[in-house]
């Protein structure tokens, strides 16, 4: 499909620079067979059915943004995906100043050699020393806020909390599964009382989620792979929920992409452990997922294509036009939508 079919105009003042307080006070635009409904995230227990299951991503964001030097040149690095125990694929800023084998000094006793250069400005960074890479990042790294926020304000201590979900347990993401940022202990308790089930899986979100689609046709776009895991026990419980008539509601596009990667053609979810580069565009037949909680996405992005696949491209263009006209806040720290295709 033509990428320009997924374009829309978004005023700069619609981009949220801080999350709602409390988190579940964020607005939520419900899209179902009956139309559009302006609600709030705190209303979610009344909008789902007993027996439905929300599936959350328990990945934890690491301080994956690094700033260093190669000689006199300033080099920025955003870690993307772990390749080895000490090696991370990273996107480099000022990459032309880095040669194969160069050592980049990130300060605080942290340095990494750059090898395996890619045409997309990436390189494999192999960190020096014996300390775990996680320890090194805690000294030299900062929270990797999306560029549409980081370009407008500095990263501060609040972001270390704000850009982490309450489900975060497993280190490895370089971007938050942002739909889950809206959930609070109080909201979870209310969902429990309403009989809504919940499960977790792991997908370590990569920086590729922010890369623009630069080609004219979706067939020419190459997705970056991300590592995910659904264990056998979780897969079994999800299959039992579907068999009993409950809907699998993905909390975020990361959960949805992993669920669909692990689903058989008949919708059965099987254990999964490894990389997925699934690219969902209109025409895709969803196998396991019956709904999605998600934020509002960038124009011409793979994630706007995904929601267009779930609900229909024209319908999502109408939905986003309503969201813009009525003041919904967009992107990672923005408001939410509940998409129920029926």
DRENDO-1510 file (C-alpha; in Angstrom, 1 decimal, always signed):
<recs>
REC; n; res; u; v; w
REC; 1; UNK; +0.0; +0.0; +0.0 .
REC; 2; UNK; +1.1; +3.6; -0.5 .
REC; 3; UNK; +2.6; +5.0; +2.7 .
REC; 4; UNK; +1.0; +8.4; +2.0 .
REC; 5; UNK; -2.4; +6.9; +2.7 .
REC; 6; UNK; -1.4; +6.8; +6.4 .
REC; 7; UNK; -0.5; +10.5; +6.6 .
REC; 8; UNK; -2.3; +13.2; +8.6 .
REC; 9; UNK; -1.6; +16.6; +9.9 .
REC; 10; UNK; -0.9; +16.9; +13.6 .
REC; 11; UNK; -0.5; +20.2; +15.4 .
REC; 12; UNK; +2.7; +20.4; +17.5 .
REC; 13; UNK; +0.7; +21.4; +20.6 .
REC; 14; UNK; -1.0; +18.0; +20.5 .
REC; 15; UNK; +2.3; +16.2; +21.4 .
REC; 16; UNK; +2.3; +15.4; +25.2 .
REC; 17; UNK; +5.5; +16.3; +27.0 .
REC; 18; UNK; +4.3; +14.9; +30.4 .
REC; 19; UNK; +1.9; +12.1; +31.3 .
REC; 20; UNK; -1.5; +12.7; +32.9 .
REC; 21; UNK; -1.6; +12.8; +36.7 .
REC; 22; UNK; -2.8; +10.4; +38.0 .
REC; 23; UNK; -1.9; +8.1; +35.1 .
REC; 24; UNK; -5.4; +6.7; +34.7 .
REC; 25; UNK; -6.9; +10.2; +34.4 .
REC; 26; UNK; -5.8; +10.2; +30.8 .
REC; 27; UNK; -8.6; +10.5; +28.2 .
REC; 28; UNK; -9.5; +7.4; +26.2 .
REC; 29; UNK; -11.3; +7.4; +22.9 .
REC; 30; UNK; -13.3; +4.2; +22.5 .
REC; 31; UNK; -13.8; +3.0; +18.9 .
REC; 32; UNK; -16.3; +0.2; +18.4 .
REC; 33; UNK; -19.0; -0.8; +16.0 .
REC; 34; UNK; -21.3; +1.9; +17.4 .
REC; 35; UNK; -18.9; +4.7; +16.7 .
REC; 36; UNK; -16.6; +7.0; +18.8 .
REC; 37; UNK; -17.0; +7.5; +22.5 .
REC; 38; UNK; -15.0; +10.0; +24.6 .
REC; 39; UNK; -14.1; +8.4; +27.9 .
REC; 40; UNK; -11.2; +8.1; +30.4 .
REC; 41; UNK; -8.8; +5.3; +31.1 .
REC; 42; UNK; -10.3; +4.9; +34.6 .
REC; 43; UNK; -13.5; +3.9; +32.8 .
REC; 44; UNK; -11.9; +0.7; +31.4 .
REC; 45; UNK; -13.5; -1.7; +33.9 .
REC; 46; UNK; -16.9; -0.8; +32.7 .
REC; 47; UNK; -15.9; -1.0; +29.0 .
REC; 48; UNK; -14.6; -4.6; +29.1 .
REC; 49; UNK; -16.5; -7.8; +29.9 .
REC; 50; UNK; -16.0; -10.2; +32.7 .
REC; 51; UNK; -13.8; -13.0; +31.2 .
REC; 52; UNK; -11.9; -10.7; +28.9 .
REC; 53; UNK; -8.1; -10.7; +29.4 .
REC; 54; UNK; -5.7; -7.7; +29.2 .
REC; 55; UNK; -2.2; -8.8; +28.1 .
REC; 56; UNK; +0.6; -6.5; +29.3 .
REC; 57; UNK; +4.3; -6.3; +28.4 .
REC; 58; UNK; +6.5; -6.7; +31.4 .
REC; 59; UNK; +9.7; -5.4; +29.7 .
REC; 60; UNK; +11.7; -2.8; +31.6 .
REC; 61; UNK; +13.2; +0.3; +29.9 .
REC; 62; UNK; +17.0; +0.5; +30.4 .
REC; 63; UNK; +19.0; +3.8; +30.3 .
REC; 64; UNK; +19.9; +3.2; +26.7 .
REC; 65; UNK; +20.7; +6.7; +25.5 .
REC; 66; UNK; +24.5; +7.4; +25.6 .
REC; 67; UNK; +26.6; +10.4; +24.7 .
REC; 68; UNK; +30.3; +10.1; +24.1 .
REC; 69; UNK; +33.4; +11.0; +22.1 .
REC; 70; UNK; +35.6; +9.4; +19.4 .
REC; 71; UNK; +38.6; +11.6; +19.6 .
REC; 72; UNK; +37.2; +15.2; +19.3 .
REC; 73; UNK; +34.0; +14.0; +17.6 .
REC; 74; UNK; +30.8; +13.9; +19.7 .
REC; 75; UNK; +28.9; +10.6; +19.2 .
REC; 76; UNK; +25.4; +9.8; +20.3 .
REC; 77; UNK; +24.2; +6.2; +20.6 .
REC; 78; UNK; +20.7; +4.8; +21.2 .
REC; 79; UNK; +20.9; +1.1; +22.0 .
REC; 80; UNK; +18.4; -0.9; +19.9 .
REC; 81; UNK; +18.8; -4.7; +20.4 .
REC; 82; UNK; +21.0; -6.9; +22.4 .
REC; 83; UNK; +23.1; -9.2; +20.2 .
REC; 84; UNK; +25.6; -10.8; +22.7 .
REC; 85; UNK; +26.3; -10.6; +26.4 .
REC; 86; UNK; +28.3; -7.5; +25.9 .
REC; 87; UNK; +27.2; -6.4; +22.4 .
REC; 88; UNK; +24.3; -4.2; +21.5 .
REC; 89; UNK; +23.1; -3.0; +18.1 .
REC; 90; UNK; +22.8; +0.8; +18.3 .
REC; 91; UNK; +21.8; +3.7; +16.1 .
REC; 92; UNK; +24.6; +6.3; +16.1 .
REC; 93; UNK; +24.3; +10.1; +15.8 .
REC; 94; UNK; +27.2; +11.6; +13.8 .
REC; 95; UNK; +27.9; +8.0; +12.6 .
REC; 96; UNK; +30.1; +9.3; +9.7 .
REC; 97; UNK; +32.8; +10.1; +12.3 .
REC; 98; UNK; +33.0; +6.5; +13.5 .
REC; 99; UNK; +35.2; +4.0; +11.6 .
REC; 100; UNK; +35.2; +0.2; +11.9 .
REC; 101; UNK; +36.8; -0.7; +15.2 .
REC; 102; UNK; +36.8; +2.8; +16.8 .
REC; 103; UNK; +36.5; +3.0; +20.5 .
REC; 104; UNK; +33.8; +5.4; +21.8 .
REC; 105; UNK; +34.3; +6.8; +25.3 .
REC; 106; UNK; +30.9; +7.4; +27.0 .
REC; 107; UNK; +32.5; +8.7; +30.2 .
REC; 108; UNK; +32.1; +7.3; +33.8 .
REC; 109; UNK; +34.6; +4.6; +32.8 .
REC; 110; UNK; +32.3; +3.3; +30.0 .
REC; 111; UNK; +33.6; +2.6; +26.5 .
REC; 112; UNK; +32.6; +0.5; +23.6 .
REC; 113; UNK; +34.1; -0.6; +20.3 .
REC; 114; UNK; +32.0; +0.0; +17.2 .
REC; 115; UNK; +31.9; -2.8; +14.6 .
REC; 116; UNK; +29.5; -4.2; +12.0 .
REC; 117; UNK; +28.5; -0.9; +10.6 .
REC; 118; UNK; +25.1; -0.8; +8.9 .
REC; 119; UNK; +23.7; +1.4; +6.1 .
REC; 120; UNK; +21.0; +2.7; +8.5 .
REC; 121; UNK; +23.6; +4.4; +10.7 .
REC; 122; UNK; +23.7; +1.5; +13.2 .
REC; 123; UNK; +26.7; -0.4; +14.6 .
REC; 124; UNK; +27.4; -3.2; +16.9 .
REC; 125; UNK; +28.7; -1.7; +20.2 .
REC; 126; UNK; +30.8; -4.1; +22.2 .
REC; 127; UNK; +31.3; -2.8; +25.7 .
REC; 128; UNK; +34.8; -2.9; +27.3 .
REC; 129; UNK; +35.6; -4.4; +30.8 .
REC; 130; UNK; +34.1; -7.1; +33.0 .
REC; 131; UNK; +31.2; -5.3; +34.7 .
REC; 132; UNK; +27.7; -6.2; +33.4 .
REC; 133; UNK; +26.5; -3.9; +30.7 .
REC; 134; UNK; +23.5; -3.0; +32.9 .
REC; 135; UNK; +25.9; -1.6; +35.5 .
REC; 136; UNK; +27.7; +0.4; +32.9 .
REC; 137; UNK; +24.5; +1.8; +31.5 .
REC; 138; UNK; +23.3; +2.8; +35.0 .
REC; 139; UNK; +26.5; +5.0; +35.2 .
REC; 140; UNK; +26.6; +6.5; +31.7 .
REC; 141; UNK; +23.2; +6.1; +30.2 .
REC; 142; UNK; +20.0; +8.2; +30.4 .
REC; 143; UNK; +16.3; +7.3; +29.8 .
REC; 144; UNK; +15.8; +7.0; +26.0 .
REC; 145; UNK; +12.8; +9.4; +25.6 .
REC; 146; UNK; +11.4; +9.4; +22.1 .
REC; 147; UNK; +12.8; +12.1; +19.8 .
REC; 148; UNK; +9.5; +14.0; +19.6 .
REC; 149; UNK; +9.8; +14.6; +23.4 .
REC; 150; UNK; +13.6; +14.8; +23.9 .
REC; 151; UNK; +13.8; +17.4; +21.1 .
REC; 152; UNK; +11.4; +19.7; +23.1 .
REC; 153; UNK; +12.8; +19.4; +26.6 .
REC; 154; UNK; +15.5; +17.9; +28.7 .
REC; 155; UNK; +15.3; +14.4; +30.2 .
REC; 156; UNK; +15.0; +14.7; +34.0 .
REC; 157; UNK; +14.5; +12.5; +37.1 .
REC; 158; UNK; +10.8; +12.4; +36.7 .
REC; 159; UNK; +11.2; +10.5; +33.4 .
REC; 160; UNK; +12.9; +7.6; +35.2 .
REC; 161; UNK; +9.6; +6.9; +36.9 .
REC; 162; UNK; +7.1; +8.3; +34.3 .
REC; 163; UNK; +8.6; +6.3; +31.4 .
REC; 164; UNK; +8.3; +3.0; +33.2 .
REC; 165; UNK; +5.2; +0.9; +33.6 .
REC; 166; UNK; +4.0; -0.7; +36.8 .
REC; 167; UNK; +4.5; -4.1; +35.1 .
REC; 168; UNK; +8.2; -3.5; +34.3 .
REC; 169; UNK; +10.3; -6.5; +35.5 .
REC; 170; UNK; +12.6; -7.7; +32.8 .
REC; 171; UNK; +15.4; -5.3; +31.6 .
REC; 172; UNK; +15.9; -4.9; +27.9 .
REC; 173; UNK; +13.6; -2.4; +26.3 .
REC; 174; UNK; +14.9; +0.9; +24.9 .
REC; 175; UNK; +11.3; +2.3; +24.6 .
REC; 176; UNK; +8.4; +1.9; +26.9 .
REC; 177; UNK; +5.3; -0.1; +26.0 .
REC; 178; UNK; +3.4; +3.2; +26.4 .
REC; 179; UNK; -0.2; +2.0; +26.5 .
REC; 180; UNK; +0.6; +0.4; +29.9 .
REC; 181; UNK; +1.9; +3.7; +31.3 .
REC; 182; UNK; -1.8; +4.6; +32.0 .
REC; 183; UNK; -2.3; +1.7; +34.4 .
REC; 184; UNK; -2.2; +2.2; +38.2 .
REC; 185; UNK; -2.7; -0.2; +41.1 .
REC; 186; UNK; -6.1; +1.3; +41.7 .
REC; 187; UNK; -7.2; +0.6; +38.1 .
REC; 188; UNK; -5.9; -2.9; +38.3 .
REC; 189; UNK; -7.9; -3.5; +41.5 .
REC; 190; UNK; -11.0; -2.2; +39.7 .
REC; 191; UNK; -10.4; -4.5; +36.7 .
REC; 192; UNK; -10.0; -7.4; +39.1 .
REC; 193; UNK; -13.4; -6.6; +40.7 .
REC; 194; UNK; -14.9; -6.4; +37.3 .
REC; 195; UNK; -13.7; -9.9; +36.4 .
REC; 196; UNK; -11.2; -8.8; +33.8 .
REC; 197; UNK; -8.3; -11.2; +33.7 .
REC; 198; UNK; -4.7; -10.2; +33.0 .
REC; 199; UNK; -1.5; -11.9; +31.7 .
REC; 200; UNK; +2.0; -10.7; +30.9 .
REC; 201; UNK; +4.5; -11.5; +28.2 .
REC; 202; UNK; +7.8; -10.0; +27.3 .
REC; 203; UNK; +8.8; -8.0; +24.2 .
REC; 204; UNK; +11.9; -5.9; +24.5 .
REC; 205; UNK; +10.9; -2.8; +22.5 .
REC; 206; UNK; +13.7; -1.5; +20.2 .
REC; 207; UNK; +14.5; +1.9; +19.0 .
REC; 208; UNK; +13.3; +0.9; +15.5 .
REC; 209; UNK; +9.8; +1.6; +16.7 .
REC; 210; UNK; +10.6; +5.3; +16.3 .
REC; 211; UNK; +12.1; +5.1; +12.8 .
REC; 212; UNK; +10.1; +6.8; +10.1 .
REC; 213; UNK; +8.9; +4.8; +7.1 .
REC; 214; UNK; +11.1; +6.3; +4.3 .
REC; 215; UNK; +9.8; +4.3; +1.4 .
REC; 216; UNK; +6.8; +5.1; -0.8 .
REC; 217; UNK; +5.2; +1.6; -0.5 .
REC; 218; UNK; +4.7; -0.6; +2.6 .
REC; 219; UNK; +6.1; -3.6; +0.7 .
REC; 220; UNK; +9.5; -2.0; +0.6 .
REC; 221; UNK; +9.7; -1.3; +4.3 .
REC; 222; UNK; +12.0; -3.5; +6.5 .
REC; 223; UNK; +11.0; -3.9; +10.1 .
REC; 224; UNK; +13.7; -4.2; +12.8 .
REC; 225; UNK; +13.5; -7.4; +14.8 .
REC; 226; UNK; +12.7; -7.4; +18.5 .
REC; 227; UNK; +13.1; -10.3; +21.0 .
REC; 228; UNK; +10.0; -11.7; +22.7 .
REC; 229; UNK; +8.8; -14.5; +25.0 .
REC; 230; UNK; +5.5; -16.1; +25.8 .
REC; 231; UNK; +5.9; -19.2; +28.0 .
REC; 232; UNK; +3.8; -22.3; +27.8 .
REC; 233; UNK; +1.7; -21.7; +30.9 .
REC; 234; UNK; +0.7; -18.2; +29.7 .
REC; 235; UNK; -0.1; -19.5; +26.2 .
REC; 236; UNK; -2.3; -22.2; +27.8 .
REC; 237; UNK; -4.2; -19.8; +30.0 .
REC; 238; UNK; -4.8; -17.4; +27.0 .
REC; 239; UNK; -6.1; -20.3; +24.9 .
REC; 240; UNK; -8.5; -21.3; +27.7 .
REC; 241; UNK; -9.8; -17.7; +27.9 .
REC; 242; UNK; -10.5; -17.6; +24.2 .
REC; 243; UNK; -12.2; -21.1; +24.4 .
REC; 244; UNK; -14.5; -19.8; +27.1 .
REC; 245; UNK; -15.5; -16.8; +25.0 .
REC; 246; UNK; -13.3; -14.1; +26.5 .
REC; 247; UNK; -11.6; -11.6; +24.3 .
REC; 248; UNK; -7.8; -11.2; +24.3 .
REC; 249; UNK; -7.2; -7.4; +24.6 .
REC; 250; UNK; -3.6; -6.4; +24.0 .
REC; 251; UNK; -2.4; -3.6; +26.2 .
REC; 252; UNK; -0.2; -1.9; +23.6 .
REC; 253; UNK; +1.0; -2.7; +20.1 .
REC; 254; UNK; +4.0; -4.5; +21.5 .
REC; 255; UNK; +1.8; -7.1; +23.2 .
REC; 256; UNK; -0.4; -7.4; +20.1 .
REC; 257; UNK; +2.6; -7.9; +17.8 .
REC; 258; UNK; +4.0; -10.7; +19.9 .
REC; 259; UNK; +0.6; -12.4; +20.4 .
REC; 260; UNK; +0.0; -12.4; +16.6 .
REC; 261; UNK; +3.6; -13.7; +16.1 .
REC; 262; UNK; +2.9; -16.6; +18.4 .
REC; 263; UNK; -0.6; -17.4; +17.0 .
REC; 264; UNK; -1.4; -20.3; +14.7 .
REC; 265; UNK; -3.8; -19.7; +11.8 .
REC; 266; UNK; -6.7; -21.0; +13.9 .
REC; 267; UNK; -5.9; -18.4; +16.7 .
REC; 268; UNK; -4.2; -20.9; +19.0 .
REC; 269; UNK; -1.4; -19.2; +20.9 .
REC; 270; UNK; +1.8; -21.3; +21.1 .
REC; 271; UNK; +4.9; -20.7; +23.3 .
REC; 272; UNK; +7.3; -18.3; +21.6 .
REC; 273; UNK; +10.9; -17.3; +22.3 .
REC; 274; UNK; +13.0; -15.4; +19.8 .
REC; 275; UNK; +12.9; -12.5; +17.4 .
REC; 276; UNK; +9.8; -11.1; +15.6 .
REC; 277; UNK; +9.8; -8.6; +12.8 .
REC; 278; UNK; +6.1; -8.9; +12.1 .
REC; 279; UNK; +4.7; -5.9; +10.1 .
REC; 280; UNK; +1.0; -5.6; +10.3 .
REC; 281; UNK; -0.8; -3.5; +7.6 .
REC; 282; UNK; -4.4; -3.4; +6.2 .
REC; 283; UNK; -5.3; -6.8; +4.8 .
REC; 284; UNK; -3.7; -8.7; +7.7 .
REC; 285; UNK; -6.1; -11.2; +9.2 .
REC; 286; UNK; -5.9; -11.1; +13.0 .
REC; 287; UNK; -5.7; -14.5; +14.6 .
REC; 288; UNK; -5.7; -14.1; +18.4 .
REC; 289; UNK; -6.3; -10.5; +19.4 .
REC; 290; UNK; -9.9; -9.2; +19.9 .
REC; 291; UNK; -9.1; -5.7; +20.9 .
REC; 292; UNK; -6.3; -3.2; +21.7 .
REC; 293; UNK; -5.6; -0.4; +24.2 .
REC; 294; UNK; -3.1; +1.9; +22.6 .
REC; 295; UNK; -1.9; +5.5; +22.4 .
REC; 296; UNK; -2.2; +7.8; +19.4 .
REC; 297; UNK; +0.6; +7.2; +16.9 .
REC; 298; UNK; +2.8; +9.1; +14.4 .
REC; 299; UNK; +1.6; +9.8; +10.9 .
REC; 300; UNK; +3.0; +7.4; +8.3 .
REC; 301; UNK; +4.2; +5.1; +11.1 .
REC; 302; UNK; +4.1; +1.3; +11.2 .
REC; 303; UNK; +1.9; +1.6; +14.3 .
REC; 304; UNK; -0.7; +3.8; +12.6 .
REC; 305; UNK; -0.7; +1.1; +9.8 .
REC; 306; UNK; -1.3; -1.5; +12.5 .
REC; 307; UNK; -4.3; +0.2; +14.0 .
REC; 308; UNK; -5.6; +0.8; +10.4 .
REC; 309; UNK; -5.3; -3.0; +9.9 .
REC; 310; UNK; -7.3; -3.7; +13.0 .
REC; 311; UNK; -10.1; -1.1; +12.6 .
REC; 312; UNK; -9.9; -0.1; +8.9 .
REC; 313; UNK; -7.7; +2.7; +7.5 .
REC; 314; UNK; -10.6; +5.1; +6.7 .
REC; 315; UNK; -12.1; +4.6; +10.1 .
REC; 316; UNK; -8.8; +5.3; +11.9 .
REC; 317; UNK; -8.3; +8.5; +9.8 .
REC; 318; UNK; -11.7; +9.6; +11.0 .
REC; 319; UNK; -10.8; +8.6; +14.6 .
REC; 320; UNK; -7.6; +10.6; +14.6 .
REC; 321; UNK; -9.3; +13.6; +13.0 .
REC; 322; UNK; -11.8; +13.5; +15.9 .
REC; 323; UNK; -9.0; +13.1; +18.4 .
REC; 324; UNK; -7.1; +16.1; +17.0 .
REC; 325; UNK; -10.2; +18.3; +16.9 .
REC; 326; UNK; -11.2; +17.5; +20.5 .
REC; 327; UNK; -7.8; +18.0; +22.1 .
REC; 328; UNK; -6.6; +14.5; +22.7 .
REC; 329; UNK; -2.9; +14.3; +23.6 .
REC; 330; UNK; -0.6; +12.3; +21.3 .
REC; 331; UNK; +2.3; +9.9; +21.5 .
REC; 332; UNK; +4.1; +8.2; +24.4 .
REC; 333; UNK; +3.0; +10.5; +27.2 .
REC; 334; UNK; -0.4; +11.1; +25.6 .
REC; 335; UNK; -4.0; +9.8; +25.9 .
REC; 336; UNK; -5.2; +6.4; +25.0 .
REC; 337; UNK; -7.7; +4.7; +22.7 .
REC; 338; UNK; -9.6; +1.4; +23.1 .
REC; 339; UNK; -10.1; -0.3; +19.8 .
REC; 340; UNK; -12.8; -3.0; +19.6 .
REC; 341; UNK; -13.3; -4.3; +16.1 .
REC; 342; UNK; -16.2; -6.5; +17.0 .
</recs>
